[in-house]
């Protein structure tokens, strides 16, 4: 099948590459000509495990191409996957102007190329995360510039950064929202090869498909914030959140996923989608109280360890140094959008503390935002030199089993603030570290 992907951001690039890997001929359209040129040269513009090999193979074999030309993209296919950004507005609602602008331009080019009026009806598929009712706006936008029959569908993505390729190729489910039978059959055919292990393909109306995406992300965000509130109770009562977590997640009705306490969530989805759902509810005269609470807890959680770090530094923290491990909002990505590390750094710098940071992938993105206000270490051990404490923010695998003697030797003070509860407090005390976790018993080393 011939497909056009509109937008080469995270979703578009992963979707286009995975569809090409499945044998389809894919053209990815982006109005950023410089970005398109980089992709044509074989340079990936995002970091995502497993994507590089698929990208190289499919571009080499001609199934995956890139263009900044709407005429070329429209000439290639009749199925258009809309993978455009939907940034938040001032009130938190998602802005769909880029989606609608792209649809209007696609309609213009389709009109120019379908002068005879005998072409197969095009299909506009919204993969972007959009508010409920956007399918109606997409339909109206297309009708402004294209007078022939067409179809619209909602096909939301459920990709986790750091595991997006696997999630696309082995989905838990595929959601297809459309009232058009031909559109459903086309999308079902596209996704069926990825669902042969038994994952369901769920057909529903477009509005339900749009809301499914928001509901899923907001529920997962709520689980994270719930566990972080439990962690605060643990600290106040002397309980250990790890023991509490094991106790509740053994209940099959609750499960284990997304119930690890830490410094909260970040990234491109959960923060934006929780705010957008709250804004949608507000626009309907309703209140999404649970989601609002989850967002408030998360905002406070990001810097919950900073006061403890400052107390450790003493009465005058100015000029002292803290080492930071992890800058990306989660492991296995270079994405720093809404990353807890940024909030932590902001608080530390405001207190006059110097920050030496290391992250395997995200340092260029942080440097582009924060410049020289932070020292960007050559490796995880270089970040430690002269630091009065080590603060773990992102749980990359590289940080799971460091050479603790080497860590201790390079730190000015053997103090560890574990923002992801990656280490065992008793083990750290035995190694001679002062240890603070999230909702765990603090440990004092020798």
C-alpha positions, 0 to 999 in steps of 0.5 A, spaced: 500 500 500 502 507 498 502 511 504 503 519 506 505 520 513 504 528 514 509 530 519 516 527 521 516 528 529 516 522 534 510 519 532 510 520 524 517 518 524 516 511 528 509 510 524 512 511 517 518 507 518 514 501 521 509 501 516 515 501 511 518 495 514 511 492 513 512 492 506 508 499 504 511 504 500 511 510 505 513 518 503 514 522 509 512 530 508 514 535 513 515 543 511 521 543 515 526 543 509 532 542 513 529 536 517 527 533 510 534 534 508 537 531 514 533 525 513 534 524 506 542 523 508 540 518 513 540 522 519 535 520 524 532 526 528 530 523 534 533 518 538 529 511 539 532 504 540 531 500 535 529 505 530 536 506 526 536 499 523 529 499 520 530 506 518 537 505 514 534 498 511 527 501 508 531 508 506 536 504 502 531 499 499 526 505 497 520 504 501 521 510 506 522 517 502 522 524 505 519 530 502 518 537 503 513 538 497 505 537 498 504 536 491 509 530 491 506 527 497 499 527 494 501 524 488 504 518 492 498 516 496 491 517 497 491 515 505 494 521 509 496 519 516 496 526 520 502 526 525 502 533 527 504 537 533 498 539 538 501 544 543 498 546 549 494 553 549 494 558 555 488 554 558 491 547 557 487 545 551 490 542 545 491 547 539 490 543 532 491 549 528 497 545 525 493 539 523 487 543 520 492 547 516 495 541 513 488 538 511 487 544 508 493 544 504 492 537 502 485 538 500 488 544 495 493 539 492 488 533 491 483 538 488 489 540 483 491 533 481 484 530 481 481 535 476 477 529 472 474 528 479 475 520 478 480 519 483 479 514 489 476 518 495 482 520 499 482 518 507 485 523 512 487 519 518 488 523 525 494 519 529 496 526 533 493 526 540 487 531 539 481 533 543 474 530 542 471 532 536 477 534 532 474 529 527 469 534 525 474 539 524 478 535 520 472 534 515 470 541 515 477 543 513 478 538 508 471 540 505 473 547 505 479 545 499 476 539 496 469 538 493 470 530 492 468 525 496 473 523 502 473 519 509 476 521 515 478 516 521 481 517 528 487 512 529 491 514 535 498 512 537 499 508 544 507 509 543 512 509 549 518 513 548 524 508 549 519 502 546 516 506 541 518 501 535 516 495 539 509 498 541 508 499 534 510 493 531 507 489 537 501 493 540 496 492 546 491 494 541 489 498 535 483 503 535 480 505 529 475 510 529 471 511 523 464 511 520 466 509 513 466 502 512 472 502 506 476 507 511 476 501 516 477 496 512 483 499 509 486 501 516 484 494 518 489 491 513 494 496 514 495 494 522 493 486 521 500 484 520 502 487 527 496 484 531 497 476 529 499 475 536 492 476 538 492 484 539 485 486 538 483 491 533 477 495 536 472 499 531 469 505 534 466 512 532 471 517 531 469 521 538 470 515 542 477 513 539 479 520 540 477 520 547 480 513 548 487 516 547 486 521 553 483 517 557 488 512 557 494 517 558 490 520 564 489 514 567 496 512 567 498 519 569 493 518 575 497 511 577 503 515 578 501 521 582 497 516 586 503 512 588 507 518 589 502 521 594 503 514 598 510 515 598 509 522 601 505 518 607 510 513 607 515 518 609 510 522 614 509 515 618 515 511 617 513 506 612 517 504 606 513 505 600 517 499 596 514 494 601 507 498 600 508 498 593 509 490 593 503 489 597 498 493 593 501 491 586 500 483 588 492 485 587 491 483 580 485 488 580 491 493 581 497 490 577 504 493 577 505 498 571 506 505 573 506 504 580 513 506 582 514 512 586 519 517 584 520 525 581 514 524 577 512 524 570 514 528 564 515 528 556 510 530 550 504 526 552 502 525 560 503 533 562 500 535 555 494 530 555 492 531 562 491 539 561 488 538 555 482 533 558 481 538 564 480 543 559 476 539 555 471 538 561 471 545 563 469 547 556 463 542 557 461 545 564 464 539 567 470 538 572 475 533 571 477 533 579 481 526 579 486 528 573 487 535 576 489 532 582 494 528 579 497 534 575 498 538 581 501 532 585 506 531 579 508 538 579 510 538 586 513 531 586 518 533 581 522 537 586 520 534 592 528 532 593 531 539 592 529 541 599 533 535 602 539 536 598 539 544 600 539 542 607 544 537 606 548 542 603 548 546 610 546 553 611 549 556 605 549 552 599 551 557 594 557 555 590 557 548 592 556 543 587 551 537 586 552 532 581 546 530 577 545 523 573 539 523 568 536 529 564 531 526 559 524 525 562 525 517 562 530 512 560 531 510 552 530 517 549 533 524 548 526 527 550 527 533 555 520 536 554 517 537 561 523 533 564 523 533 572 531 534 571 529 541 568 525 543 574 530 540 579 536 544 576 532 550 576 531 550 583 538 548 584 541 554 580 536 559 584 539 557 590 546 558 587 548 551 587 553 549 581 550 543 577 554 537 574 550 533 569 550 527 565 545 523 561 547 518 555 543 522 550 539 528 552 545 533 554 545 536 547 538 538 548 539 541 555 545 545 553 540 548 547 535 550 552 540 552 558 546 553 555 553 554 560 549 554 566 550 547 567 556 543 566 555 537 561 560 531 564 564 527 559 561 521 563 557 519 569 563 519 573 566 526 571 559 529 573 561 527 580 568 531 581 567 535 587 560 534 588 557 534 595 552 530 593 549 525 587 542 526 585 539 521 581 533 523 576 533 518 570 534 511 571 538 509 565 541 502 565 548 505 566 546 508 573 544 501 575 550 498 578 556 503 578 563 502 581 561 505 588 568 505 590 569 510 584 563 514 586 565 515 593 572 517 591 570 522 586 564 525 591 566 530 596 561 527 600 558 520 600 551 523 599 546 520 595 539 522 593 535 517 589 529 520 585 527 513 582 528 508 588 533 505 584 538 503 590 537 499 596 538 503 602 541 498 606 546 496 601 548 504 600 549 505 608 553 499 608 557 502 602 558 508 606 553 513 603 548 517 606 541 515 602 535 519 601 529 516 597 522 517 595 518 515 601 523 510 603 527 510 610 533 514 609 540 511 611 546 513 614 553 510 612 559 510 616 
